Amino acid sequence: MHNSYKKKFNISINSSDFQALEYYHQAYTPLKIIPRHMVPVAWHKPPEGVLKLNIDGSFEQNTTNGGTGGVIRDHFGKWITGFTCKIKAQNAHHAEILALLHGLNLATRLNLAHLQVETDSQVLLNNLNNNFRVYSHIYADCRAILKQMCVSNSSQKTKLFPL
């Protein structure tokens, strides 16, 4: 860059002058502001008497290390319980379905049946309603738990919602 200033302005600049010029250029060049779209994120409460399970899964592609997490809250937003779990996952989809399974198992163990499940994974929701071959054993477990929750609480079915 030092040589480009020499050629551009046809001047000779020593090293300390160049450093000062470079600092000035960096400090006083206006930043380009990139417009961003604001996406409102809010927790929507479930109906009275219903609990909401929010789940998420993640993984690191290079190591296959990942995690699942979730929280169950009542219609006031009061925390009932939650979970985190370290996992090995093949991809983000795998992590998401494990998060659902862990959350449903927790709700079952605590006998929490009037439940809405919310996830940011549209793929998970789509595949849960189809006979998806990959991770079919995990999907089958989730479907069985959901069916059990719906049968034991026919007045208030367990529902899944996108975030």
C-alpha positions as a Markdown table, in Angstrom:
| # | Residue | x | y | z |
|---|---|---|---|---|
| 1 | Met | 0.0 | 0.0 | 0.0 |
| 2 | His | 2.9 | 2.3 | 0.7 |
| 3 | Asn | 4.0 | 2.0 | -2.9 |
| 4 | Ser | 0.6 | 2.8 | -4.2 |
| 5 | Tyr | 0.6 | 6.1 | -2.4 |
| 6 | Lys | 4.0 | 6.9 | -3.9 |
| 7 | Lys | 2.7 | 6.3 | -7.4 |
| 8 | Lys | -0.7 | 7.9 | -6.9 |
| 9 | Phe | 0.5 | 11.1 | -5.4 |
| 10 | Asn | 4.0 | 11.2 | -6.8 |
| 11 | Ile | 5.5 | 11.8 | -3.4 |
| 12 | Ser | 8.1 | 10.1 | -1.1 |
| 13 | Ile | 6.7 | 9.0 | 2.3 |
| 14 | Asn | 8.8 | 7.6 | 5.1 |
| 15 | Ser | 7.6 | 4.7 | 7.2 |
| 16 | Ser | 6.3 | 6.7 | 10.2 |
| 17 | Asp | 4.5 | 9.2 | 7.9 |
| 18 | Phe | 2.9 | 6.3 | 6.1 |
| 19 | Gln | 1.7 | 4.7 | 9.4 |
| 20 | Ala | 0.1 | 8.0 | 10.4 |
| 21 | Leu | -1.5 | 8.4 | 7.0 |
| 22 | Glu | -2.8 | 4.8 | 7.2 |
| 23 | Tyr | -4.2 | 5.4 | 10.7 |
| 24 | Tyr | -5.9 | 8.6 | 9.6 |
| 25 | His | -7.5 | 6.8 | 6.6 |
| 26 | Gln | -8.8 | 4.0 | 8.8 |
| 27 | Ala | -10.0 | 6.2 | 11.6 |
| 28 | Tyr | -11.8 | 8.8 | 9.4 |
| 29 | Thr | -13.2 | 6.8 | 6.5 |
| 30 | Pro | -16.9 | 6.6 | 7.0 |
| 31 | Leu | -18.2 | 3.1 | 7.6 |
| 32 | Lys | -20.6 | 1.6 | 5.1 |
| 33 | Ile | -23.8 | 0.8 | 7.0 |
| 34 | Ile | -25.5 | -2.2 | 5.6 |
| 35 | Pro | -29.3 | -2.0 | 6.1 |
| 36 | Arg | -30.6 | -5.0 | 8.0 |
| 37 | His | -34.1 | -6.3 | 8.3 |
| 38 | Met | -35.5 | -6.4 | 11.8 |
| 39 | Val | -37.2 | -9.6 | 12.6 |
| 40 | Pro | -39.4 | -9.4 | 15.7 |
| 41 | Val | -38.9 | -12.3 | 18.1 |
| 42 | Ala | -41.4 | -12.9 | 20.8 |
| 43 | Trp | -42.6 | -15.7 | 22.9 |
| 44 | His | -46.3 | -16.3 | 22.4 |
| 45 | Lys | -48.1 | -17.7 | 25.4 |
| 46 | Pro | -50.1 | -20.8 | 25.2 |
| 47 | Pro | -53.8 | -20.9 | 26.3 |
| 48 | Glu | -54.5 | -21.0 | 30.0 |
| 49 | Gly | -54.0 | -24.4 | 31.4 |
| 50 | Val | -51.6 | -25.4 | 28.6 |
| 51 | Leu | -47.8 | -25.5 | 28.9 |
| 52 | Lys | -45.4 | -24.6 | 26.1 |
| 53 | Leu | -42.2 | -26.6 | 25.3 |
| 54 | Asn | -39.7 | -24.5 | 23.3 |
| 55 | Ile | -36.9 | -26.7 | 21.8 |
| 56 | Asp | -33.7 | -26.2 | 19.8 |
| 57 | Gly | -30.8 | -28.3 | 18.7 |
| 58 | Ser | -27.4 | -27.4 | 17.4 |
| 59 | Phe | -24.2 | -29.1 | 16.3 |
| 60 | Glu | -20.7 | -28.3 | 15.2 |
| 61 | Gln | -20.1 | -29.7 | 11.7 |
| 62 | Asn | -16.3 | -30.3 | 12.1 |
| 63 | Thr | -16.6 | -32.3 | 15.4 |
| 64 | Thr | -20.2 | -33.5 | 15.3 |
| 65 | Asn | -20.5 | -32.2 | 18.9 |
| 66 | Gly | -23.8 | -30.7 | 19.6 |
| 67 | Gly | -26.5 | -29.9 | 22.1 |
| 68 | Thr | -30.2 | -29.9 | 22.6 |
| 69 | Gly | -32.1 | -27.6 | 24.9 |
| 70 | Gly | -35.6 | -26.7 | 25.8 |
| 71 | Val | -37.7 | -24.9 | 28.3 |
| 72 | Ile | -41.3 | -25.6 | 29.5 |
| 73 | Arg | -43.3 | -22.6 | 30.7 |
| 74 | Asp | -46.9 | -22.0 | 31.7 |
| 75 | His | -49.3 | -19.4 | 30.1 |
| 76 | Phe | -47.9 | -16.7 | 32.3 |
| 77 | Gly | -44.4 | -17.4 | 31.0 |
| 78 | Lys | -43.3 | -18.9 | 34.3 |
| 79 | Trp | -40.5 | -21.4 | 34.0 |
| 80 | Ile | -41.6 | -24.9 | 34.9 |
| 81 | Thr | -38.5 | -26.9 | 33.9 |
| 82 | Gly | -35.9 | -27.1 | 31.3 |
| 83 | Phe | -33.1 | -29.3 | 29.9 |
| 84 | Thr | -29.8 | -29.2 | 28.1 |
| 85 | Cys | -28.0 | -32.2 | 26.8 |
| 86 | Lys | -24.7 | -32.8 | 25.0 |
| 87 | Ile | -25.1 | -34.9 | 21.9 |
| 88 | Lys | -23.3 | -36.3 | 18.9 |
| 89 | Ala | -25.2 | -35.2 | 15.8 |
| 90 | Gln | -24.7 | -35.8 | 12.1 |
| 91 | Asn | -26.3 | -32.5 | 11.1 |
| 92 | Ala | -28.7 | -29.8 | 12.3 |
| 93 | His | -31.8 | -31.8 | 11.5 |
| 94 | His | -30.5 | -34.7 | 13.6 |
| 95 | Ala | -29.9 | -32.2 | 16.5 |
| 96 | Glu | -33.4 | -30.8 | 16.2 |
| 97 | Ile | -35.2 | -34.2 | 16.3 |
| 98 | Leu | -33.1 | -35.2 | 19.3 |
| 99 | Ala | -34.2 | -31.9 | 21.0 |
| 100 | Leu | -37.8 | -32.8 | 20.4 |
| 101 | Leu | -37.3 | -36.3 | 21.8 |
| 102 | His | -35.5 | -35.1 | 24.9 |
| 103 | Gly | -38.2 | -32.5 | 25.5 |
| 104 | Leu | -41.1 | -34.9 | 25.1 |
| 105 | Asn | -39.4 | -37.5 | 27.3 |
| 106 | Leu | -39.0 | -34.8 | 30.0 |
| 107 | Ala | -42.6 | -33.8 | 29.8 |
| 108 | Thr | -43.7 | -37.4 | 30.0 |
| 109 | Arg | -41.5 | -38.1 | 33.0 |
| 110 | Leu | -43.0 | -35.1 | 34.8 |
| 111 | Asn | -46.5 | -36.0 | 33.7 |
| 112 | Leu | -46.9 | -32.7 | 31.8 |
| 113 | Ala | -49.5 | -33.5 | 29.2 |
| 114 | His | -51.3 | -30.3 | 28.2 |
| 115 | Leu | -48.5 | -29.2 | 25.9 |
| 116 | Gln | -47.7 | -27.1 | 22.9 |
| 117 | Val | -44.3 | -27.7 | 21.3 |
| 118 | Glu | -42.6 | -24.9 | 19.5 |
| 119 | Thr | -39.6 | -25.2 | 17.3 |
| 120 | Asp | -37.7 | -23.1 | 14.7 |
| 121 | Ser | -37.2 | -26.2 | 12.5 |
| 122 | Gln | -39.8 | -26.3 | 9.7 |
| 123 | Val | -38.0 | -29.4 | 8.4 |
| 124 | Leu | -38.7 | -31.2 | 11.7 |
| 125 | Leu | -42.4 | -30.3 | 11.6 |
| 126 | Asn | -42.8 | -31.4 | 8.0 |
| 127 | Asn | -41.0 | -34.7 | 8.5 |
| 128 | Leu | -42.9 | -35.5 | 11.7 |
| 129 | Asn | -46.1 | -35.6 | 9.7 |
| 130 | Asn | -44.6 | -37.8 | 6.9 |
| 131 | Asn | -42.9 | -41.1 | 6.9 |
| 132 | Phe | -39.4 | -39.7 | 6.7 |
| 133 | Arg | -36.8 | -42.5 | 6.4 |
| 134 | Val | -33.8 | -40.8 | 7.9 |
| 135 | Tyr | -34.0 | -40.9 | 11.7 |
| 136 | Ser | -37.3 | -42.9 | 11.3 |
| 137 | His | -36.7 | -44.6 | 14.7 |
| 138 | Ile | -36.4 | -41.2 | 16.4 |
| 139 | Tyr | -39.5 | -39.9 | 14.6 |
| 140 | Ala | -41.4 | -43.1 | 15.6 |
| 141 | Asp | -40.5 | -42.5 | 19.2 |
| 142 | Cys | -41.7 | -38.9 | 19.1 |
| 143 | Arg | -44.9 | -39.8 | 17.4 |
| 144 | Ala | -45.6 | -42.5 | 20.0 |
| 145 | Ile | -45.0 | -40.1 | 22.8 |
| 146 | Leu | -47.2 | -37.5 | 21.1 |
| 147 | Lys | -50.0 | -40.0 | 20.5 |
| 148 | Gln | -49.8 | -41.2 | 24.2 |
| 149 | Met | -50.1 | -37.6 | 25.3 |
| 150 | Cys | -53.1 | -37.0 | 23.1 |
| 151 | Val | -54.9 | -40.2 | 24.1 |
| 152 | Ser | -54.4 | -39.6 | 27.8 |
| 153 | Asn | -55.6 | -36.1 | 27.5 |
| 154 | Ser | -58.3 | -36.1 | 24.9 |
| 155 | Ser | -59.8 | -32.8 | 26.1 |
| 156 | Gln | -56.6 | -30.9 | 25.3 |
| 157 | Lys | -54.4 | -32.4 | 22.5 |
| 158 | Thr | -50.7 | -31.8 | 22.4 |
| 159 | Lys | -49.8 | -29.6 | 19.4 |
| 160 | Leu | -46.7 | -28.7 | 17.5 |
| 161 | Phe | -46.1 | -25.2 | 16.3 |
| 162 | Pro | -43.5 | -23.5 | 14.2 |
| 163 | Leu | -41.6 | -20.6 | 15.9 |
